[in-house]
Amino acid sequence: MNTLHNIKQIYFIGIGGIGMSSLARFATLKGLNVYGYDKTQTKLTDALVEEGMQITFTDAPSEIEKLDFVSSETVVVYTPAIPKTNAILNWFSANNFTLLKRSQLLGEITKETTCLAVAGTHGKTTTSAILGHLMMACNMRVTVFLGGIAENYNSNFFSKGTEITVVEADEFDRSFLTLSPDIACITSMDADHLDIYGNAEAIENSFKDFANLVVDKNKLLYESRLPLDGQSVAIEEEAAFQARNVRIENGGYKFDLITPTITLENLEFYTPGHHNLHNAVTALGMAILAGSPTDCLPNALASFKGVERRFSYKIRTEKLVLIDDYAHHPTELNALFQAVTEMYPEDQKVIVFQPHLFSRTKDFSDGFAKSLAQFDEVMILDIYPAREQPIAGVNSDWLVGLINKIRNKDLYPSAKVSKQHISEGLKNSTCRIKLIVGAGDIGAEVELVTKTLSNES
């Protein structure tokens, strides 16, 4: 990799991010010294420190100056989420260090490998995790970069070699256009990140630009309803790669996989939701295109344990089911509702939801209200701002009002709740199925809620 030629260390600004930390782990695997900054100490940053990385949580040039880096031996990697006022980033810039966006470094890595890239507004992490696990289980020489923690490996990075890379192709900031995909998929092209793209047409065109990076269109898989050229994927519909004879057995899916070259019968997959089954079919297709031996795929798929915060069971008893999920878009909430209703059709369901970004909440307010109103009881946290400033009139009370307009708020209550009262609210709910959902910092509350509710189950 030319970028890392003669480099001794990499400094990651925002090293605690789920995508950044996988790259940091890759750099460690390559024998480089890894340093980083993040504003918050987390379980993930603690794990990185245990793996030998040096991390500071103080945004000050003095933290860098004491390391005495030589600019010609150091690469600095940052994410678009880092504010322009970041003192460490500005110090590196002023002192002529090589600066790369996270996507640029990932792009450099993929140039030297057979790159399997997973794109889509929804489903990237789960599809990538399934694909990476299939190839690891089939002893392919693969390195996997994830935007989530795969339960099978308790990590967002795992490797059996560097001939093949599995990466998430992130549409935010058009990052995926830096990749060099040999085999790719597009799971969805729903409007999102309108603060970046402006409108739905612009984001669709960006996905088409990504699709054009794949030279051999037989190696581009796509959801069958999308306006793309390649090989289609569907469930119980005609497509190049399709799941047929789908049924639920023993708490999971059993199905037949039909492809242009092979049929695999009675496959088992234990992550709920038709969207996840679609992800599994896509991952199987990409693995087959990459040359994975098909005789090992059935056992590999059945052994996939899932991804943290993607329909993750925290408690599952006769009295109580607690599920943690990352959904943060109306389409994802609808998919989550479909999955939980399919598994628990007779039970009432309560959701605690943390909206992510003021702009997303504003842009898709009607969709959020309709998707959330499907649940029997709704609790809404304050909007998680991430990189944004507040937008006048866009807040959780406003969203609660939109939900209550759709349904009888006396019979099916929806209300605002604080993080400190999540456990109390869920404990007082009579719904058997309880969900904690969102992409902000709500995930940090799950452990405490699980501990509290475990005493009730």
Beta strands, then each sheet from edge to edge (+ up, - down):
strand 1: 9-13
strand 2: 33-37
strand 3: 54-56
strand 4: 74-78
strand 5: 98-101
strand 6: 114-119
strand 7: 142-150
strand 8: 155-159
strand 9: 164-169
strand 10: 183-186
strand 11: 220-223
strand 12: 231-235
strand 13: 241-249
strand 14: 252-258
strand 15: 263-269
strand 16: 312-316
strand 17: 321-325
strand 18: 349-354
strand 19: 377-380
strand 20: 414-416
strand 21: 433-438
sheet 1: 3+ 2+ 1+ 4+ 5+
sheet 2: 8+ 7- 9- 6- 10- 11- 12- 13- 14+ 15-
sheet 3: 16+ 17- 21- 18- 19- 20-
end
